Amino acid sequence: MIVTHTKKWILDGLGQLLDTIGNVQRYYNPGLSVAGIIVN
């Protein structure tokens, strides 16, 4: 579960975080998943 705010710079960081999660899935843990994203 990822909790974030709606400001643009935070959403840019969220994209980077999802890219990182994708890399972890690809190389280390294919079963890793994001349960959801909560925008606060």
Secondary structure, 3 states (H helix, E strand, C coil): CEEECCCHHHHHHHHHHHHHHHHHHHHCCCCCCCCCEEEC
